[in-house]
Amino acid sequence: MDVQNLAILACILVFSFCARFLQIVTLRQVLLLCVSYWAYAHWAGKWFLLLLIASSLMNYFWGSVLRRRSTTALLWIGIGLNVFLLGFFKYMPAIAAEWPGAAGAGFLRDIILPLGISFWTFQGISYLFDLYREEELDPSLLEFCLYMAFWPTVASGPVARLPNMLPQFRQTSTAVGEDFSVGTVRIVQGIFMKFVLAHLLNVGLSPGGGVSAGFDEVASARSGLDVWALAIGYGFLIFFDFAGYTNIVVGAARLVGIRLPENFNRPYLSTTPSIFWTRWHMSLSFWIRDYVFMPLVTLRRNVWWPYAGLVIAMVIFGFWHGAKLTFGLWGLYHGILLIGHRVGQRLQRRIPIDLPSPLGVLLSWACTFLLVSLGYIFFRANDLGQVLQMLRAVVSPRSYALSHATLPQDYYLLVSLLVAGYFAYVGLVDLLGLWTTRYRANLRRSEQPMSLQGLDSFPSLSGAVLWIDSLLVERKWWLLTPVLVLLLMVTSLSFLNQNSNIAPFIYTLF
Amino acid sequence: MVDSLIQVFADVLEIDPAVLNDDSSPDNVQKWDSLSAMKLVAAIEEKFNVRLSTREIMKMSTIGRARKTLQSKNVPV
């Protein structure tokens, strides 16, 4: 990002931050909408801004039709218009490339995907569905346009819903200090995740030692160990990239006084595939559940139909990422995992196997983590041939010989460090949470704060807990935000200067 | 005595009815996943002897909304 873009982003942030202090609601909304349209025009271009405005007007108009006469046919026409718009831009170039001789193929092949079209189209569709299911929604045109174009979410989500956004557009949070500190820390976390952790995984410690090279620069067939290391490495790369992005936009929206839905909740700690999908890209997976799976599954009342509906919904989810067979297979794979989990649960009831609880949980977590990681092969591989080669290596015991490994040693080192570091960090955060909870409980029972039950054997730790508690619970920690911001900005920018080939955020491509 | 609608949810989701209330939804009840949702629909239809349309099923995003939907069909819940 050059200095000009940074300056524009700073202006967008400052104007939006100032908007929250405007007492007149309409004026505040107008300022936020103007800033959002300015941001979108800057990022995507003025023609695509017109497309976003057209989509907003179309959905608002169709919403008012649905409010007057809420029929299934009218709902499907509205959804059809949205799907047509999205499908045209998203799939036409790929279709035209398949039939280069067809009329207009040259023009269609060169169509560029408007920034964030998937995300604001999904928001339009959810509005129509919400009206159909008789949610009490009465946005003004101004509020609806702001909902569609709100600049933190317009590029790559999280996919917001009007019932959650509308009250916030009308009544901004008054907790300025808390919003500022939480928002800033989220932004700093996001910058660190994207520009340090994801970037490191992407490019590696040495040339050819990153995840990208591991998938794209294949001189010889990958071994079984290589494939697992690449799958797990890509899983963490996409997590740091997208969760980092989400942290930045959720933090930016928080500065403006708006709380966005979350996208991630420690997905790699999930103990079943079903739980994974309540913790990974949550705003979109819940959208798929509510607006694809549920309508689909009510069409038939057979016992097997919900399972078929689940697979169809996941395949649609897969193809949403792009017109590539491998994306569809990734969705199919996850659909099968979800069904497999459910069938496994049924079997478990019939054949009860009692494992000691920690061992059972650990096994369940390990299976889920490895299966989800394996799925990234479908998601990231360049073509079906590469998928098949990698899967062959996974199931071939001979390919696990250390001598067959083709990835550089520093790749294994990097992935091991980052994966272990992530789980250690999560464990440490939980431990600190536990300690502070126990400390506070103890404090309530006694007036002597340093006599901590269970912590007395760790006198130095109790002091640390006391300090952390005062920072976290009494919210003194916001005092650290300017220092943190400065530190991480300097770190990230110096990192950027040394490595100018930062990849774009992965989900801005979808 | 446990509310009859909450009891249906508790039976299908295999959880303690005490942890459920009208605000319970798939977002705050882990076992209320996509597949359970259809089992819930079948159980509600059987228990209260009603037939739910697509729109009515989509409206049941919380137990409270399910209650309202059933009440609109003259089911005493």
Interface residues (C-beta under 8 A of the other chain):
Chain A: T72 F129 Y132 R133 E134 S274 I275 T278 F286 R289 D290 F293 M294 P295 V297 T298 L299 R301 P306 Y307 L310 A313 L338 R342
Chain B: P26 D27 Q30 D33 S34 L35 A37 M38 V41 A42 S53 T54 R55 I57 M58 K59 S61
